[in-house]
Amino acid sequence: QVQLVESGGGLVQAGGSLRLSCAASRSTITANAIGWHRQAPGKHRELVAAISSGGSINYNDSVKGRFTISRDNAKNMVYLQMNSLKPEDTAVYYCYIRWSWDRDGYWGQGTQVTVSS
């Protein structure tokens, strides 16, 4: 069973920064989809940022220019650097990784990000 463990969440003032980390128990070299999603209270889970199998990166329009997704295959880690945080970024953030031979991907347990105004 693959495990994804997020860390790095917390409470930060508006304008501040946080770096989320996701540690995978399986090598990420062969992952063909990597992403960060978030879910705010009372809202559906939404995609924040993703890296496709071809290496292209996509961001939710609301975080473009502020958030950066990256991966370190040597460490089996995925990161989300979040700058210029806004109160509307408050949510539980989830790491998602799918490997080509799996029908479904895997989710982490989530990490809370709270941005105060």
N, C-alpha and C positions, 0 to 999 in steps of 0.2 A: 504494500500500500504506500503510495507516494504521499509525503507530507510537505506542506508549505507552511512556513511559520513567518508571519509578519512581525515587524517591530519598528519602533521609531515614532509612533504616534504620541500625542500629548496635547497639552493646552498651550496655545500661543496667541499673542496679540496680533491684531490685524497689521499686515505689513511684514510680519515675521516669516521665518522659514522653518521647514522641517524636512528631514530626509527619511523616507520610509524604506525599509529593507525587507526582502522576502528571501528566505533561505529554503532551497529545495533539497529534498532527500534523494533526488535522482539528477543525473547530469543534465544540465540545461543546453548542452551543445546541440542535441537532437530535437529540442523543443521547436515546434513549428508555429506556436502562437503563445505570446506572452502579453499579459495586460494587467493593468490596475483598474479596478472598478470601485465605485463608492455608492453608499446608500444613506441618504439622510432620513430622519424621522418622517414617516408619512409619505415617503416618495419611493419610486421604483429604483432598483439598482441601475446605475448608468456607467457606461464606459468612460474612463478618464483618459487613458493612454494605452496604446498597444503597439507591439512590434510583430510584424507578420513574418512568415517563413522566408520571404524574399528580403527581409531586412528593412522594409519600409515602416515608417513610424507615423501613427495617426494620433491626434489629440482631439479631445472634446473642445469645441470652440471656446467654451468658458474658461479653459485653462491654457490656451495657446499663448506662448510667450512667457508664461510663468512657471510651468511644470516641465520637467524633463525626465523621460523614462530611459533607463539604461540597463545593461546586463553585463555580468562578469562570469563568463562560462567556466573560467578556471576555478571559481569559488562556488559555482552553482547559485549565484545570487542575482536578484533583480532589484532595481532601485527606482524610487520616484523622488526626485528632488522637487520640492515645492517652495517657491519663492513668492513674495508679495501676496501672502495669504489673505483671504477675505472671509468675513463671517459666513458667507454662503458656501464656503468650502467645507464647512463643518459636516462631518459624516463619518461612518465607519468605512474604512478603505480595505479592499480585498485584493489580494494577489491571485492571478489566474494563469495557469500554464497548461498547455496541451501538447502532448507528444504525438507524432504522426501515427503510431501504431495503436493508440488508444481511441476508442470511440468518443469518449467524453474527456474533458479536461478536469483539472483539479483546482479546488479553491482553498485558500488559507482561512484561518479562523476570524480574520479581520482585526484591524487596529483602529482605535478611536482617534479622530483628529477634531479638536475643538478650537475654533478661532473666535476670540472675543473682540468686541468692537471697542 
